[in-house]
Amino acid sequence: MAKKGNRVQVILECTEHKDSGMAGTSRYITTKNKKNSPDRMEIKKYNPILKRMTVHKEIK
């Protein structure tokens, strides 16, 4: 039997983009170890629509 891994795929979405009123969304897909970091991720990533670094939070 195969063991289930602790790594899961998560989607990160920009928190500042909705407030800006501009069309579209900035999302990134990454993986995290759910055993080491059970809380939602929060990372600074580049938002190409706003053309600057913004905070992206895990959704779902």
C-alpha positions as CSV (number, residue, x, y, z in Angstrom):
1,M,0.0,0.0,0.0
2,A,1.2,3.5,-0.8
3,K,1.4,6.1,2.0
4,K,-0.3,9.4,1.6
5,G,2.1,12.3,1.6
6,N,2.0,15.3,3.8
7,R,2.5,17.7,0.8
8,V,-0.6,19.3,-0.6
9,Q,-1.2,21.7,-3.4
10,V,-2.5,25.2,-2.4
11,I,-3.6,28.2,-4.3
12,L,-2.4,31.7,-3.2
13,E,-4.5,34.7,-4.1
14,C,-3.6,38.4,-3.9
15,T,-5.2,40.3,-1.0
16,E,-4.8,43.8,-2.4
17,H,-6.1,43.2,-5.9
18,K,-9.8,43.2,-5.0
19,D,-9.5,46.6,-3.4
20,S,-7.8,48.1,-6.4
21,G,-10.8,47.8,-8.7
22,M,-8.7,46.4,-11.6
23,A,-9.9,43.5,-13.6
24,G,-8.5,40.0,-13.2
25,T,-6.8,38.2,-10.3
26,S,-3.3,37.3,-9.3
27,R,-3.0,33.6,-8.3
28,Y,-0.1,31.2,-7.7
29,I,-0.2,27.4,-7.2
30,T,2.4,25.9,-4.8
31,T,2.8,23.1,-2.4
32,K,3.2,23.0,1.4
33,N,3.7,20.4,4.1
34,K,0.5,20.3,6.0
35,K,2.1,18.6,9.0
36,N,4.8,21.4,9.5
37,S,2.5,24.3,8.6
38,P,-1.2,23.6,9.3
39,D,-2.1,27.3,9.2
40,R,-2.9,29.2,6.0
41,M,0.2,30.4,4.1
42,E,0.8,34.1,3.6
43,I,3.7,35.0,1.2
44,K,4.8,38.2,-0.6
45,K,4.7,37.5,-4.4
46,Y,4.8,39.6,-7.5
47,N,1.4,40.8,-8.9
48,P,1.9,41.4,-12.6
49,I,-1.4,43.4,-12.9
50,L,-0.5,45.9,-10.1
51,K,3.2,45.6,-11.1
52,R,4.5,45.3,-7.5
53,M,5.1,42.8,-4.7
54,T,1.9,42.1,-2.7
55,V,0.8,39.7,0.0
56,H,-0.8,36.5,-1.3
57,K,-2.9,34.3,1.1
58,E,-3.9,30.7,0.8
59,I,-7.5,30.2,-0.3
60,K,-9.9,27.3,0.4
